[in-house]
């Protein structure tokens, strides 16, 4: 784009946006960065005096490569400002903004531009404001810190855009506002507000009949204090009909539907393994305690090359086959265990691990015709020719790696100060010929994978007799049933699909040696349907996909439902947990089932949180033994809130699952889970997947009385909302749209 914008288009907004308050701090206005600010950008072409589009006399033009950024640093700190204001133009550029402290390497939550504003265009500026007390996307506070750096970072496809009038503002006026009012439980209205609103002008009616308010209490979330909820306890119960809440600045209406009938049977129960609530790589002890994480995994592609004797690793194809420094797995298990979480440790099982923190396998100087190069190291390539084919033959492994074997494994594990609860034999080695093509260019078939599990599993048991072993950590539905070699490999093994064959072979080894080397069948599971559009249809599909975890009638809405490519019964139906329970019973009884990687498909969207809340309920109901989310959900994001819902701050969903009977089940839009603890205290989680309609239940055998309530989503938004409520009737209990609710009997 190369044109001047007429002055008359911009003059009004320009004069306003260039006014900087007395306490504000300018970062950029016209021609260059303000005094005291330095350019710390990387991988970007930046013009500080662009005149193709501007307000005033110039703007900043930015073209960033993948993951590159405009980054500016102050000579000093800015700990006490209220927010960041800037003007932006571009074709909805894929950028995220974050604030940093170079003194202690702390960083704010990442703020996607899309969380601030959609519809940014390249021919006009939009004035945007980030409130440091209410960060877009998370609602978290920036908090106190020695903040001195602001970064606008591009995503994986790079970004081109313009910025102007960048200012740190000293104050932000928040207009007192009623944001939402939603029915909840049997007689509660949850009213979300900002600022000091006037509740004396709030009125509630059902079918035009006023309902009195008996009492109210207000809750401010610990992580997101910019908004609060006031829970209005009505003098009469909610009932079907038209609900209306009026305030001095807004009116909220809801249609309260006829009930769905269900019953809870606490006497029919079985234990829930707490390991189903695990994650990969929790960030801190407080994260583990706030979300109640009972098991944490050290895993992923990078651990295949982890060298515990040097503290090095290599992410393979995920990041340009570069060695780098790594935290110590032993130290990691130490602080994770100290925070109250069991540990799942991945042990490398190929023939090489990283030799240092600096080497890489595909330098541009040796392989000049590569598809991509590291934006932070222009000499390190991705191992693919520009036409997309793999570079062959593979480079000599000794340039980047050192040998690895069972002797090294036993030496390492025997010397650990902190012992893992579960050990997995590597990670997705069935696809090592692509993810780690420089280490292991040859395809991994049935026999090699079995051999490595037996060989390294034996070493693990010798070094750590009490450790439980999980394998083979297979990456996806396709590779549950075949190998990279393909159907010729199946044919060479009597046309038996891979995981059933693997289970039978591990049982045979057990029978021959008297030693069990497989305690858990471990798989990774990712929903296969494409929900990347994240439009209404994609969100509804995402929420339906949890049916693939359990439903024996649900034909998968992906390629699996069209061309399943396996020799299993009902091959177009995933039915993940029941299917693998059956395969275990047939081929190696007594083996547990673990899913050490899974995901919602969109951690930042409310539907990602609802998917996760639904899945955690399913894991408990269908007796999964262990599950760890990939990778580390944000504590204050939708997925993190699903974990908090079940486990946060020491208040847990029931230790046993109680039976739920629904008269007219509709798993596309409803999830209902029940648990029970000692003393027959009841827990409920209800997930309303409908974006527009309230759910209402008549729940037989649910005692009335005092309950501890948690919820997130709906019009109230992504926050840790909680209170105590009284269930005054079990015959009409409501849940707002797009909301997950936790109730625990007090």
DOSE-53166 format. One line per 8 residues: number of its first residue (from 1); for each residue y negated, x, z of C-alpha. Coordinates in nm, 2 decimals. Layout:
NUM = Y:X:Z ~ ...
***
This chain:
1 = 0.00:0.00:0.00 ~ -0.34:0.14:-0.09 ~ -0.64:-0.08:-0.06 ~ -0.95:-0.13:0.16 ~ -0.97:-0.45:0.36 ~ -1.30:-0.63:0.32 ~ -1.53:-0.59:0.62 ~ -1.59:-0.97:0.66
9 = -1.21:-1.01:0.73 ~ -1.21:-0.77:1.02 ~ -1.56:-0.76:1.16 ~ -1.52:-1.02:1.43 ~ -1.19:-0.89:1.57 ~ -1.31:-0.53:1.52 ~ -1.61:-0.57:1.74 ~ -1.40:-0.73:2.01
17 = -1.11:-0.49:2.01 ~ -1.33:-0.18:2.01 ~ -1.49:-0.29:2.34 ~ -1.33:-0.08:2.61 ~ -1.38:-0.20:2.97 ~ -1.54:0.04:3.22 ~ -1.20:0.11:3.38 ~ -1.00:0.12:3.06
25 = -0.88:0.44:2.90 ~ -0.90:0.48:2.52 ~ -0.61:0.66:2.35 ~ -0.72:0.61:1.98 ~ -1.02:0.44:1.83 ~ -1.15:0.60:1.50 ~ -1.05:0.92:1.33 ~ -0.85:1.09:1.61
33 = -0.69:1.07:1.95 ~ -0.93:1.03:2.23 ~ -1.02:1.34:2.45 ~ -0.73:1.45:2.67 ~ -0.46:1.31:2.45 ~ -0.21:1.53:2.26 ~ 0.01:1.46:1.97 ~ 0.38:1.51:2.08
41 = 0.53:1.32:1.78 ~ 0.85:1.42:1.60 ~ 1.01:1.36:1.26 ~ 0.71:1.16:1.14 ~ 0.43:1.18:0.89 ~ 0.11:1.08:1.07 ~ -0.25:1.04:0.94 ~ -0.51:1.00:1.22
49 = -0.78:0.90:0.98 ~ -0.61:0.65:0.74 ~ -0.84:0.43:0.54 ~ -0.60:0.21:0.35 ~ -0.61:-0.05:0.63 ~ -0.83:-0.02:0.94 ~ -1.06:-0.17:1.19 ~ -1.38:0.02:1.24
57 = -1.36:0.32:1.01 ~ -0.99:0.43:1.02 ~ -0.65:0.38:1.17 ~ -0.33:0.58:1.23 ~ -0.07:0.57:0.95 ~ 0.28:0.65:1.07 ~ 0.60:0.70:0.86 ~ 0.89:0.79:1.09
65 = 1.24:0.90:0.99 ~ 1.54:0.75:1.18 ~ 1.49:0.77:1.56 ~ 1.16:0.96:1.51 ~ 0.83:0.87:1.67 ~ 0.46:0.87:1.72 ~ 0.43:1.01:2.07 ~ 0.11:1.09:2.26
73 = 0.07:1.26:2.59 ~ -0.22:1.27:2.83 ~ -0.34:1.58:3.01 ~ -0.31:1.42:3.34 ~ -0.14:1.09:3.45 ~ -0.21:0.72:3.41 ~ -0.03:0.55:3.71 ~ -0.26:0.27:3.78
81 = -0.33:0.08:3.46 ~ -0.24:-0.29:3.41 ~ -0.12:-0.27:3.05 ~ -0.13:-0.12:2.70 ~ -0.33:-0.29:2.42 ~ -0.30:-0.19:2.05 ~ -0.34:-0.33:1.71 ~ -0.05:-0.30:1.46
89 = 0.01:-0.37:1.09 ~ 0.33:-0.33:0.90 ~ 0.63:-0.51:0.76 ~ 0.77:-0.61:1.10 ~ 0.85:-0.24:1.16 ~ 1.17:-0.16:1.36 ~ 1.00:0.03:1.64 ~ 1.03:0.03:2.02
97 = 0.78:0.14:2.28 ~ 0.84:0.32:2.61 ~ 0.64:0.50:2.87 ~ 0.75:0.83:3.02 ~ 0.68:1.09:3.29 ~ 0.72:1.45:3.17 ~ 0.71:1.56:3.53 ~ 1.03:1.40:3.63
105 = 1.18:1.27:3.30 ~ 1.16:0.91:3.42 ~ 1.12:0.64:3.15 ~ 1.03:0.27:3.14 ~ 1.27:0.02:2.99 ~ 1.25:0.03:2.61 ~ 1.04:-0.25:2.46 ~ 1.13:-0.36:2.11
113 = 0.83:-0.47:1.91 ~ 1.03:-0.78:1.82 ~ 1.02:-0.87:2.19 ~ 0.64:-0.87:2.19 ~ 0.57:-1.03:1.85 ~ 0.76:-1.14:1.54 ~ 0.60:-1.18:1.20 ~ 0.39:-0.86:1.19
121 = 0.27:-0.81:0.83 ~ 0.14:-0.51:0.64 ~ -0.19:-0.66:0.52 ~ -0.36:-0.75:0.86 ~ -0.36:-0.62:1.21 ~ -0.22:-0.81:1.51 ~ -0.37:-0.74:1.86 ~ -0.08:-0.70:2.11
129 = -0.08:-0.64:2.48 ~ 0.20:-0.50:2.70 ~ 0.16:-0.62:3.06 ~ 0.30:-0.34:3.28 ~ 0.38:-0.61:3.55 ~ 0.59:-0.81:3.29 ~ 0.74:-0.58:3.03 ~ 0.84:-0.77:2.72
137 = 1.21:-0.81:2.67 ~ 1.30:-0.74:3.03 ~ 1.02:-0.89:3.24 ~ 1.05:-0.57:3.46 ~ 0.76:-0.38:3.61 ~ 0.66:-0.04:3.49 ~ 0.61:0.05:3.85 ~ 0.45:0.35:4.01
145 = 0.51:0.69:3.85 ~ 0.35:1.00:3.71 ~ 0.32:0.84:3.37 ~ 0.16:1.06:3.11 ~ 0.33:0.98:2.77 ~ 0.36:0.68:2.54 ~ 0.61:0.67:2.25 ~ 0.65:0.44:1.95
153 = 1.00:0.52:1.82 ~ 1.16:0.41:1.50 ~ 1.51:0.26:1.48 ~ 1.80:0.39:1.27 ~ 1.63:0.30:0.94 ~ 1.30:0.46:1.01 ~ 0.96:0.27:1.01 ~ 0.63:0.27:0.83
161 = 0.32:0.10:0.99 ~ -0.04:0.14:1.11 ~ -0.19:0.15:1.46 ~ -0.55:0.11:1.57 ~ -0.75:0.06:1.89 ~ -0.49:0.19:2.14 ~ -0.62:0.14:2.49 ~ -0.48:0.15:2.85
169 = -0.64:-0.15:3.02 ~ -0.73:-0.16:3.38 ~ -0.68:-0.53:3.44 ~ -0.52:-0.84:3.29 ~ -0.61:-1.19:3.38 ~ -0.31:-1.42:3.42 ~ -0.39:-1.79:3.38 ~ -0.20:-2.00:3.64
177 = 0.05:-2.19:3.43 ~ 0.36:-2.41:3.47 ~ 0.60:-2.25:3.22 ~ 0.90:-2.48:3.26 ~ 1.06:-2.74:3.48 ~ 1.44:-2.80:3.45 ~ 1.70:-3.01:3.64 ~ 1.96:-2.82:3.83
185 = 2.25:-2.91:4.06 ~ 2.25:-3.26:4.20 ~ 1.89:-3.31:4.31 ~ 1.68:-3.00:4.23 ~ 1.40:-2.93:3.98 ~ 1.35:-2.56:3.91 ~ 0.98:-2.50:3.82 ~ 0.89:-2.17:3.67
193 = 0.53:-2.05:3.70 ~ 0.29:-1.77:3.67 ~ -0.02:-1.73:3.89 ~ -0.13:-1.96:4.17 ~ -0.06:-2.31:4.04 ~ -0.14:-2.64:4.20 ~ 0.18:-2.83:4.29 ~ -0.01:-3.12:4.44
201 = -0.05:-3.25:4.08 ~ 0.32:-3.24:4.00 ~ 0.52:-3.56:3.97 ~ 0.88:-3.64:3.88 ~ 1.03:-3.96:3.74 ~ 1.36:-4.08:3.60 ~ 1.35:-4.37:3.36 ~ 0.99:-4.41:3.45
209 = 1.07:-4.45:3.82 ~ 0.89:-4.20:4.04 ~ 1.11:-3.98:4.26 ~ 0.97:-3.82:4.58 ~ 0.99:-3.45:4.66 ~ 1.15:-3.38:5.00 ~ 1.09:-3.01:5.02 ~ 1.03:-2.70:4.81
217 = 1.09:-2.33:4.83 ~ 0.97:-2.05:4.61 ~ 1.16:-1.74:4.49 ~ 1.02:-1.43:4.33 ~ 1.29:-1.22:4.15 ~ 1.33:-0.87:4.29 ~ 1.32:-0.69:3.95 ~ 1.08:-0.92:3.75
225 = 0.81:-1.04:3.99 ~ 0.56:-1.16:3.73 ~ 0.71:-1.51:3.73 ~ 0.85:-1.72:4.02 ~ 1.06:-2.04:4.05 ~ 0.98:-2.31:4.30 ~ 1.28:-2.53:4.37 ~ 1.19:-2.89:4.43
233 = 1.45:-3.08:4.64 ~ 1.43:-3.44:4.54 ~ 1.47:-3.73:4.78 ~ 1.70:-3.90:4.53 ~ 1.99:-3.76:4.32 ~ 1.95:-3.70:3.95 ~ 2.12:-3.95:3.72 ~ 2.16:-4.02:3.35
241 = 1.84:-4.12:3.17 ~ 1.50:-3.98:3.08 ~ 1.37:-3.72:3.32 ~ 0.99:-3.64:3.32 ~ 0.80:-3.38:3.51 ~ 0.42:-3.39:3.48 ~ 0.18:-3.12:3.60 ~ -0.19:-3.06:3.56
249 = -0.14:-2.85:3.24 ~ 0.20:-2.95:3.09 ~ 0.47:-3.22:3.07 ~ 0.84:-3.15:3.06 ~ 1.10:-3.40:2.95 ~ 1.48:-3.39:2.95 ~ 1.75:-3.63:2.85 ~ 2.01:-3.64:3.13
257 = 2.34:-3.72:2.97 ~ 2.65:-3.91:3.07 ~ 2.89:-3.69:3.27 ~ 3.18:-3.49:3.16 ~ 3.48:-3.54:3.40 ~ 3.66:-3.24:3.55 ~ 3.85:-3.16:3.86 ~ 3.89:-2.84:4.06
265 = 4.23:-2.77:4.22 ~ 4.20:-2.48:4.47 ~ 4.56:-2.50:4.58 ~ 4.66:-2.38:4.23 ~ 4.54:-2.03:4.23 ~ 4.62:-1.66:4.16 ~ 4.44:-1.34:4.23 ~ 4.16:-1.21:4.01
273 = 4.17:-0.84:3.96 ~ 3.82:-0.71:4.04 ~ 3.86:-0.44:3.78 ~ 3.77:-0.70:3.51 ~ 3.40:-0.66:3.60 ~ 3.37:-0.29:3.50 ~ 3.13:-0.11:3.27 ~ 3.11:0.22:3.09
281 = 2.88:0.49:3.24 ~ 2.68:0.31:3.51 ~ 2.33:0.46:3.55 ~ 2.31:0.51:3.92 ~ 2.45:0.42:4.26 ~ 2.20:0.14:4.29 ~ 2.31:0.00:3.95 ~ 2.67:-0.02:4.08
289 = 2.57:-0.19:4.40 ~ 2.32:-0.43:4.25 ~ 2.56:-0.56:3.99 ~ 2.88:-0.51:4.20 ~ 3.06:-0.29:3.95 ~ 3.42:-0.23:4.09 ~ 3.53:0.02:3.82 ~ 3.34:0.26:3.59
297 = 3.47:0.43:3.28 ~ 3.40:0.78:3.15 ~ 3.49:0.72:2.79 ~ 3.38:0.69:2.43 ~ 3.40:0.91:2.12 ~ 3.22:1.21:2.28 ~ 3.48:1.26:2.55 ~ 3.74:1.35:2.29
305 = 3.57:1.69:2.27 ~ 3.48:1.72:2.64 ~ 3.53:2.07:2.77 ~ 3.53:2.05:3.15 ~ 3.53:2.42:3.20 ~ 3.20:2.47:3.03 ~ 3.04:2.13:3.05 ~ 3.02:2.07:2.68
313 = 3.10:1.79:2.45 ~ 3.06:1.67:2.09 ~ 2.99:1.31:1.97 ~ 3.16:1.38:1.63 ~ 3.05:1.15:1.35 ~ 2.84:0.95:1.59 ~ 2.58:1.23:1.60 ~ 2.62:1.49:1.33
321 = 2.92:1.67:1.48 ~ 2.70:1.86:1.72 ~ 2.80:2.03:2.04 ~ 2.58:1.95:2.34 ~ 2.57:1.99:2.72 ~ 2.75:1.73:2.93 ~ 2.75:1.61:3.29 ~ 3.05:1.71:3.49
329 = 3.32:1.44:3.49 ~ 3.41:1.55:3.84 ~ 3.06:1.52:3.97 ~ 3.02:1.19:3.80 ~ 3.34:1.05:3.97 ~ 3.20:1.18:4.29 ~ 2.88:0.97:4.29 ~ 3.04:0.67:4.13
337 = 3.31:0.66:4.39 ~ 3.05:0.72:4.66 ~ 2.87:0.41:4.53 ~ 3.18:0.20:4.58 ~ 3.33:0.19:4.23 ~ 3.68:0.30:4.12 ~ 3.69:0.54:3.82 ~ 3.86:0.54:3.48
345 = 3.86:0.89:3.33 ~ 3.93:0.97:2.97 ~ 4.13:1.29:2.91 ~ 4.10:1.47:2.57 ~ 4.43:1.48:2.39 ~ 4.36:1.65:2.06 ~ 4.39:2.03:2.00 ~ 4.03:2.13:2.04
353 = 3.72:2.08:2.27 ~ 3.36:2.20:2.24 ~ 3.30:2.57:2.29 ~ 2.93:2.56:2.37 ~ 2.62:2.34:2.37 ~ 2.46:2.45:2.04 ~ 2.72:2.48:1.76 ~ 2.77:2.22:1.49
361 = 3.02:2.18:1.21 ~ 2.83:2.10:0.89 ~ 2.51:2.32:0.86 ~ 2.29:2.25:0.56 ~ 2.30:2.62:0.47 ~ 2.67:2.59:0.41 ~ 2.70:2.23:0.29 ~ 2.36:2.15:0.12
369 = 2.46:1.82:-0.05 ~ 2.50:1.59:0.25 ~ 2.42:1.23:0.30 ~ 2.21:1.27:0.62 ~ 2.08:1.53:0.85 ~ 1.98:1.52:1.22 ~ 1.61:1.42:1.25 ~ 1.59:1.66:1.55
377 = 1.78:1.94:1.38 ~ 1.74:1.94:1.01 ~ 2.02:2.19:0.95 ~ 2.30:1.97:1.11 ~ 2.46:1.73:0.86 ~ 2.68:1.42:0.90 ~ 2.98:1.57:0.72 ~ 2.96:1.34:0.42
385 = 2.86:1.43:0.07 ~ 2.56:1.24:-0.08 ~ 2.81:1.01:-0.25 ~ 2.96:0.91:0.09 ~ 3.29:1.10:0.07 ~ 3.40:1.34:0.35 ~ 3.35:1.71:0.31 ~ 3.69:1.87:0.24
393 = 3.85:2.09:0.34 ~ 3.73:2.07:0.70 ~ 3.54:2.37:0.84 ~ 3.73:2.62:1.06 ~ 3.75:2.47:1.40 ~ 3.70:2.80:1.58 ~ 3.33:2.79:1.48 ~ 3.26:2.50:1.71
401 = 3.56:2.45:1.93 ~ 3.81:2.62:2.15 ~ 4.18:2.53:2.18 ~ 4.29:2.25:2.42 ~ 4.65:2.18:2.55 ~ 4.85:2.04:2.84 ~ 4.81:2.36:3.04 ~ 4.43:2.32:3.03
409 = 4.46:1.95:3.12 ~ 4.68:2.03:3.43 ~ 4.44:2.31:3.53 ~ 4.14:2.08:3.51 ~ 4.29:1.77:3.67 ~ 4.46:1.97:3.95 ~ 4.13:2.12:4.05 ~ 3.93:1.79:4.06
417 = 3.75:1.73:4.39 ~ 3.73:1.36:4.30 ~ 4.04:1.18:4.18 ~ 4.03:0.90:3.92 ~ 4.19:0.56:3.97 ~ 4.30:0.53:3.61 ~ 4.34:0.79:3.34 ~ 4.32:0.71:2.97
425 = 4.48:0.93:2.71 ~ 4.19:1.01:2.49 ~ 3.98:0.75:2.30 ~ 4.06:0.58:1.97 ~ 4.25:0.89:1.84 ~ 4.40:0.67:1.57 ~ 4.07:0.71:1.38 ~ 4.01:1.08:1.47
433 = 4.03:1.18:1.10 ~ 3.69:1.01:1.06 ~ 3.52:1.01:1.40 ~ 3.63:1.38:1.45 ~ 3.71:1.48:1.10 ~ 3.60:1.84:1.17 ~ 3.85:1.87:1.46 ~ 4.14:1.67:1.32
441 = 4.10:1.60:0.94 ~ 4.46:1.48:0.89 ~ 4.54:1.10:0.94 ~ 4.69:1.02:1.28 ~ 5.01:0.81:1.23 ~ 5.25:0.63:1.47 ~ 5.45:0.93:1.56 ~ 5.17:1.17:1.63
449 = 4.99:0.91:1.85 ~ 5.30:0.84:2.05 ~ 5.37:1.21:2.09 ~ 5.03:1.29:2.22 ~ 5.04:1.00:2.47 ~ 5.38:1.12:2.60 ~ 5.28:1.49:2.61 ~ 4.94:1.44:2.78
457 = 5.06:1.15:2.99 ~ 5.33:1.38:3.13 ~ 5.07:1.64:3.21 ~ 4.85:1.38:3.39 ~ 5.13:1.26:3.61 ~ 5.23:1.62:3.70 ~ 4.87:1.70:3.80 ~ 4.78:1.36:3.95
465 = 5.10:1.18:4.06 ~ 4.91:0.88:4.20 ~ 4.69:0.82:3.89 ~ 4.77:0.52:3.67 ~ 4.78:0.59:3.29 ~ 4.62:0.37:3.02 ~ 4.68:0.42:2.65 ~ 4.64:0.42:2.36
473 = 4.28:0.29:2.37 ~ 4.31:0.15:2.02 ~ 3.97:0.07:1.86 ~ 4.02:-0.27:1.69 ~ 4.23:-0.55:1.56 ~ 4.32:-0.37:1.24 ~ 4.46:-0.07:1.42 ~ 4.65:-0.27:1.67
481 = 4.89:-0.33:1.39 ~ 4.88:-0.02:1.16 ~ 4.75:0.33:1.13 ~ 4.51:0.52:0.91 ~ 4.81:0.60:0.69 ~ 4.84:0.23:0.63 ~ 5.14:0.00:0.56 ~ 5.36:0.29:0.45
489 = 5.35:0.39:0.81 ~ 5.46:0.04:0.92 ~ 5.74:0.05:0.66 ~ 5.86:0.39:0.79 ~ 5.90:0.22:1.13 ~ 6.10:-0.08:1.03 ~ 5.79:-0.28:0.95 ~ 5.71:-0.31:1.32
497 = 5.34:-0.33:1.39 ~ 5.19:-0.04:1.58 ~ 5.13:-0.17:1.93 ~ 5.46:-0.36:1.97 ~ 5.63:-0.05:1.84 ~ 5.43:0.17:2.08 ~ 5.52:-0.05:2.38 ~ 5.89:-0.04:2.29
505 = 5.88:0.34:2.25 ~ 5.71:0.39:2.59 ~ 5.98:0.17:2.75 ~ 6.25:0.37:2.58 ~ 6.10:0.69:2.72 ~ 6.08:0.53:3.06 ~ 6.45:0.43:3.04 ~ 6.55:0.78:2.93
513 = 6.35:0.98:3.18 ~ 6.32:0.73:3.47 ~ 5.94:0.79:3.47 ~ 5.68:0.53:3.37 ~ 5.40:0.70:3.16 ~ 5.22:0.38:3.07 ~ 5.08:0.17:3.34 ~ 4.83:-0.01:3.13
521 = 4.83:-0.11:2.76 ~ 4.47:-0.03:2.69 ~ 4.28:-0.17:2.39 ~ 3.93:-0.21:2.27 ~ 3.81:-0.54:2.14 ~ 3.50:-0.63:1.94 ~ 3.44:-0.97:1.79 ~ 3.48:-0.94:1.42
529 = 3.26:-1.22:1.29 ~ 2.91:-1.11:1.16 ~ 2.64:-1.24:1.39 ~ 2.38:-0.97:1.30 ~ 2.14:-1.23:1.16 ~ 2.09:-1.36:1.51 ~ 1.97:-1.69:1.37 ~ 2.07:-2.03:1.52
537 = 2.40:-2.03:1.33 ~ 2.48:-1.67:1.43 ~ 2.41:-1.74:1.79 ~ 2.63:-2.05:1.79 ~ 2.91:-1.84:1.63 ~ 2.86:-1.56:1.88 ~ 2.91:-1.81:2.16 ~ 3.22:-1.96:2.00
545 = 3.38:-1.62:1.96 ~ 3.49:-1.61:2.33 ~ 3.76:-1.85:2.22 ~ 3.93:-1.56:2.05 ~ 4.00:-1.41:2.39 ~ 4.23:-1.70:2.49 ~ 4.26:-2.00:2.26 ~ 4.59:-2.03:2.08
553 = 4.45:-2.28:1.84 ~ 4.12:-2.10:1.74 ~ 4.14:-1.95:1.39 ~ 3.91:-1.65:1.39 ~ 3.58:-1.70:1.20 ~ 3.59:-1.36:1.04 ~ 3.81:-1.17:0.80 ~ 4.09:-1.20:1.05
561 = 4.11:-1.57:0.98 ~ 4.13:-1.51:0.61 ~ 4.33:-1.19:0.57 ~ 4.49:-1.10:0.90 ~ 4.71:-0.82:0.77 ~ 4.99:-0.80:1.03 ~ 5.34:-0.92:1.10 ~ 5.26:-1.12:1.41
569 = 5.30:-1.49:1.48 ~ 4.99:-1.70:1.40 ~ 4.83:-1.39:1.25 ~ 4.49:-1.55:1.18 ~ 4.45:-1.65:1.55 ~ 4.35:-1.36:1.79 ~ 4.43:-1.53:2.13 ~ 4.39:-1.18:2.26
577 = 4.50:-1.20:2.63 ~ 4.79:-1.44:2.58 ~ 4.91:-1.26:2.27 ~ 4.92:-0.92:2.44 ~ 5.07:-1.06:2.76 ~ 5.36:-1.19:2.54 ~ 5.39:-0.86:2.35 ~ 5.41:-0.68:2.69
585 = 5.67:-0.92:2.82 ~ 5.88:-0.87:2.51 ~ 5.85:-0.49:2.47 ~ 5.77:-0.33:2.81 ~ 5.76:-0.57:3.10 ~ 5.55:-0.47:3.40 ~ 5.28:-0.30:3.20 ~ 4.93:-0.42:3.28
593 = 4.66:-0.50:3.02 ~ 4.32:-0.33:3.00 ~ 4.03:-0.38:2.76 ~ 3.83:-0.06:2.82 ~ 3.57:-0.15:2.55 ~ 3.42:-0.48:2.46 ~ 3.08:-0.62:2.40 ~ 2.87:-0.94:2.35
601 = 2.74:-0.83:2.00 ~ 2.38:-0.86:2.12 ~ 2.29:-0.73:2.47 ~ 1.92:-0.82:2.43 ~ 1.96:-1.19:2.34 ~ 2.02:-1.46:2.59 ~ 2.34:-1.56:2.40 ~ 2.47:-1.21:2.48
609 = 2.44:-1.28:2.85 ~ 2.60:-1.62:2.81 ~ 2.89:-1.47:2.61 ~ 2.94:-1.22:2.89 ~ 2.93:-1.48:3.16 ~ 3.19:-1.68:2.97 ~ 3.41:-1.38:2.90 ~ 3.41:-1.27:3.26
617 = 3.53:-1.62:3.36 ~ 3.80:-1.60:3.09 ~ 3.92:-1.26:3.21 ~ 3.98:-1.40:3.56 ~ 4.14:-1.72:3.44 ~ 4.38:-1.55:3.20 ~ 4.48:-1.27:3.44 ~ 4.34:-0.97:3.26
625 = 4.40:-0.65:3.47 ~ 4.09:-0.44:3.38 ~ 3.79:-0.45:3.15 ~ 3.49:-0.22:3.11 ~ 3.19:-0.32:2.90 ~ 3.07:-0.10:2.62 ~ 2.84:0.05:2.70 ~ 2.59:0.03:2.99
633 = 2.41:-0.31:2.99 ~ 2.06:-0.31:3.12 ~ 2.05:-0.42:3.48 ~ 1.77:-0.67:3.41 ~ 1.89:-0.77:3.06 ~ 2.10:-1.08:2.98 ~ 2.44:-0.89:2.99 ~ 2.35:-0.72:3.32
641 = 2.26:-1.06:3.47 ~ 2.61:-1.19:3.38 ~ 2.76:-0.92:3.60 ~ 2.50:-0.99:3.87 ~ 2.59:-1.36:3.85 ~ 2.95:-1.29:3.95 ~ 2.91:-0.98:4.17 ~ 2.55:-0.90:4.25
649 = 2.44:-0.75:4.58 ~ 2.78:-0.80:4.76 ~ 2.81:-1.18:4.69 ~ 3.12:-1.22:4.48 ~ 3.29:-1.49:4.28 ~ 3.62:-1.60:4.43 ~ 3.90:-1.34:4.48 ~ 4.14:-1.59:4.33
657 = 4.10:-1.82:4.03 ~ 4.12:-2.20:4.10 ~ 4.26:-2.44:3.84 ~ 4.00:-2.63:3.63 ~ 4.10:-2.95:3.46 ~ 3.85:-3.09:3.21 ~ 3.90:-3.44:3.06 ~ 3.73:-3.36:2.73
665 = 3.70:-2.98:2.70 ~ 3.46:-2.84:2.45 ~ 3.48:-2.46:2.47 ~ 3.22:-2.42:2.19 ~ 2.94:-2.52:2.43 ~ 3.09:-2.53:2.78 ~ 3.25:-2.28:3.01 ~ 3.36:-2.39:3.36
673 = 3.53:-2.15:3.60 ~ 3.63:-2.19:3.96 ~ 3.74:-1.94:4.23 ~ 3.84:-1.95:4.59 ~ 3.81:-1.71:4.88 ~ 3.98:-1.69:5.22 ~ 3.89:-2.00:5.41 ~ 3.90:-2.21:5.09
681 = 3.53:-2.14:5.01 ~ 3.47:-2.25:4.66 ~ 3.29:-2.06:4.38 ~ 3.19:-2.21:4.05 ~ 3.04:-2.06:3.73 ~ 2.91:-2.30:3.47 ~ 2.80:-2.17:3.13 ~ 2.60:-2.41:2.91
689 = 2.60:-2.26:2.56 ~ 2.41:-2.55:2.41 ~ 2.05:-2.44:2.32 ~ 1.90:-2.79:2.35 ~ 2.10:-3.02:2.57 ~ 2.15:-3.05:2.95 ~ 2.51:-3.06:3.07 ~ 2.62:-3.31:3.34
697 = 2.95:-3.31:3.53 ~ 3.14:-3.53:3.76 ~ 3.35:-3.26:3.95 ~ 3.63:-3.40:4.15 ~ 3.73:-3.21:4.46 ~ 3.40:-3.02:4.48 ~ 3.28:-3.05:4.84 ~ 2.92:-3.16:4.91
705 = 2.71:-2.94:5.13 ~ 2.52:-2.61:5.13 ~ 2.57:-2.37:4.84 ~ 2.43:-2.03:4.74 ~ 2.29:-2.06:4.39 ~ 2.23:-1.80:4.12 ~ 2.13:-1.87:3.76 ~ 1.97:-1.71:3.45
713 = 1.86:-1.82:3.11 ~ 1.72:-2.15:2.98 ~ 1.35:-2.21:2.99 ~ 1.33:-2.01:3.32 ~ 1.42:-1.70:3.12 ~ 1.60:-1.37:3.19 ~ 1.56:-1.30:3.56 ~ 1.77:-1.29:3.88
721 = 1.69:-1.64:4.01 ~ 1.86:-1.75:4.33 ~ 1.83:-1.99:4.63 ~ 2.03:-2.21:4.86 ~ 2.07:-2.57:4.76 ~ 2.26:-2.87:4.89 ~ 2.50:-3.04:4.66 ~ 2.44:-3.40:4.77
729 = 2.69:-3.55:4.53 ~ 2.97:-3.41:4.31 ~ 2.95:-3.70:4.07 ~ 2.63:-3.58:3.89 ~ 2.57:-3.20:3.88 ~ 2.36:-3.07:3.59 ~ 2.30:-2.74:3.42 ~ 2.01:-2.68:3.18
737 = 2.05:-2.56:2.82 ~ 2.14:-2.19:2.75 ~ 2.19:-2.13:3.12 ~ 2.46:-1.97:3.33 ~ 2.49:-2.10:3.69 ~ 2.68:-1.96:3.99 ~ 2.75:-2.17:4.30 ~ 2.92:-2.05:4.61
745 = 3.00:-2.27:4.91 ~ 2.83:-2.14:5.22
***
